[in-house]
Amino acid sequence: MNLLQFVLNFKGTPPWLNTTALTALTDRWRPETHSFHLPLGEMSITLEDIAMITGLPIEDRALTGKVRSDGWRQRIAALVGVEPEPWTDETRKDPRPSGVLFSWIQRHFRRCPKDASPVVVERFARAYLWNVLTQVVFSDGTGDTASWMFLDPLRDWDVKWSWGSAALAFLYHQLDGACMRSKSTSNLGGFVWALQVWTWERIHVGRNFSLAPEEPWKYPFDGDEERYPTIAYTWDNVQWTSIAAMGGIRHT
């Protein structure tokens, strides 16, 4: 599955999001070029950026396929062992036709039993990855729903997907929509924390100050490159700076 490096890096504290800076950056996004149009020129987050920041693979099988909505609850049950409750209120439309609440995943898969069989362990691992991917990488406008579409690629552990390519394409799609919205309740989905780290790496004006991580990297390498920290780890501990304080006063 090639997701170990991403998971290990995400087990730490996610980066603090500068929503004001991200909003200003989103306003500079142009869907026709998939780039930010800045006074100094055009810039865009690339596949290499995604790989270096997140550890998601970018050279494997493209994450594509047919999307069938019929029987999605039964398909979830086949992969994680629990079937989501059907919507029974005939007077109102199902508010979650595309997936389950994150609270549903937490309720059923919070802790794997110590004496669990290999099959049960696989189900819990699959549910964990589904939860992380849909909350962090493929988050949508609801902010509380795990789409069933991203569970099916986790069916076969031996299939290696280009998760990084899918993450970048999804982020582009989310930026395309977000830059056109004007309501105060508008939000940005997709891999937002990767975009935040990218802005700190690429745009130095008013960026945070990267400090030494509060804790050393605690996962042994064992000669496995997938256990190495990514660029995001260097931003594990930061001090942020306001524009008014750029003369040298740091706010923590």
N, C-alpha and C positions, 0 to 999 in steps of 0.2 A: 504493500500500500504506500510505502515511502512517506509516511506522515510523522515519523518519530521525531525528527528535528523540529518540525513545527510544534508538535505537542510539548516537547521538553521546554522550548522557549516560551510557550504560552503559559506554562505552569507557574511562572513568576507573576509579578504584578504588571497588569497591562499598563501601557503608557497613559499618562494624563492627557486628555484631549483638550486642545485649545479651540473651542468651538467658534470663537470669533474669527480666528485666523483661518479655520477651515471654511467658514461661511464666505469670507472675503475671497479665498482661493476658488471656491466653487463658482462664484460670480464671474470669475475670469475664464471659466471652462467654455470651450467651443465644441459642440457636438460634431460639426462638419470636419474638424481636424483631430478630434480627440486629444486636445492639448490645452494647456493653460496659456492664454495670451497675456503676457506681462509686459510692462514698459521696456524691459530689457530684451524681449523676444519671446519665443514659444518654448515651453517646457512641458514634459509629460512623464508620468511614471511608466517604467518599462518592465518587460519580463525579467530582465537582469535585476532591477530594483526589487521586484517581488521575491525573487529567489534569495537575494542577499539579505533582505530584511526579515523574511518570514521562514525561510527554509522549505517552502512548498516546492515540489518538483515541477519542472517546466519542460522536460524532455520526454515525457511518456505519452501514453495514449490520450487522444483528445477526449475531453469529457462531453460527449454528445450522445444522442439517442432519442428514441421516440418517447413522448410523454403521454401516458394514458392515465386519465383521472379515475376511470371506473375501477372499483375494487381496491382503492389505495389503502383502506383500513386493513383489509385482509393481507395485503402485501407487507404492511408494517408488522403485523402479527407473525408472518412467516420469517421475518428477519430478526425481530427482537423478542418474540414470544408473548407479547401482550397486544391485544387488539384495542384500539381506541374506541371509546363509547360512541355509538351512533347518535346523530342529532335527532331528537324525538319531538321537538316542539314544532307542530305543524303550522302554527300561526306566524312563525318568524323564520327567516332564511338562516341557514347555518352560517354563523359568523366565522367559522374556521374550516372552509371547504378545501383548503390546500395543505393542511397539516395539523399538528397537535401543539398545544401550549407547552412552553418550556417547563412549566410547573408540572405537567403530566410526566415528562421525562424524569424530572427530579423525584417525583413521587414514587415512580416504579423502579428507578435505577440509581438511586442515591449511593447505595453501598452493595458491592457484590458479596454474597455469602462466602465465608472462608472455606466451606466444604463444597463449593459449587463444582459441578461437572464441567469438562471442557466446553460442552455446548453452551452452558449457561454463561461461562466466562466470555465466550465469543459474543454472545448477545449483549452482555453488559459493555464490552469493549466497543461494539458497533453502536450502541446507544450513546456512549460517551463521545465518540467521534462525531456522530450525527448532531449531538447537542453543541459541541464546540464549533463545528463547521457552519452550522446555521445561525449561531449566535454571533460569531466573529467574522467569518469570511463571507457568507452569503446571507447576511441579515437583510430583511425587507422592511417596508414601511411600518408594519405592525409593531415590531419590536418585542413581540411575545410569542411568535409562532415558528416552529421548526417545520419547514416544508418537507413533505414526503419525497419530493423529487431527488433530494440529496442523500437519501438513505439507500436507494437502490444501487448506486455505485459502490457501496460498502458491502455488497453481497459476497463478492469473491476477494479474499485477502491476497490472492496471488496476482490479481490484475493491477497494474500500475497506471494510474491516471495522471494526466498533467493538471494537477490541482491549481498550480500557479497560473497557468494560462486561463483556466476557468475563472479564477478569482479576479484576474485583471480585466477580463471581458465583462464580468458582472459589475465590477467597480466602474468601468467606463459607462455601462448602461445606466447605472444609478446616477452618475454625474450628469449624463445626458438629460435625465429627467429633472434632477435637482436644480440645475442652472436655469431652468425655465420657470420654476415656481416662484411665487412672490408672497404667499401667505405666511403669517408669523408662525404657523404651526408646521411649516414644511420641515422635512428632515432629509438626511442623507443616509442611504443604506450602503451595503457592501462592506469591503474590507477597510473600514475607516481608520483603524489604528495603524495599519500599514501605511496609509496615506499620511497620517500624522508623523510617523517616523521619517517618511520620505521628505516631508517639508523641512524637518530639522536638519536632515542630511544635505539637502540641495539648496535651501533658501536660508541664508544666514541672518537676514535682517530680523531682529526681534526674536530670534529663536531661543530655545531653552539652553542652559549650560549643562552639558553632560558631565556628570561626576563619576567617580569610581563606583561601581555597583556596591550596594550595601552588603551583599553576600557574594562570596566567590561562587563560580560555577560549580554546582554540587553534583553533577552527573559525570561519572567516569567515562573517559573517551573510549578506552579499550580498543584503540585502533580503528574505531568506527566513525567515519566522517559525519554520519547522521547524528552523532552525539555532540558535535561542536556547536558552540553558541553562534547565533546570527548577529547581524548588525543591530537588531532590536535590543539585544542584551546590553549594548553600550549605552542605551538610553534608559536603562532600568532605574537609574537614580539621577534625577535632574533638579535643577533650580530654574525657575521660570523668571523671565524678565519682561516688564512692561515697556512699551515704547518710551514712556516718560522717564524711565529709569535706565536707559541705555548708556548713560554716562558712566556707569560702573556700579551703581547700586543694585544689588541682586535681591530679589524677593523670594523667600522660601516658604 
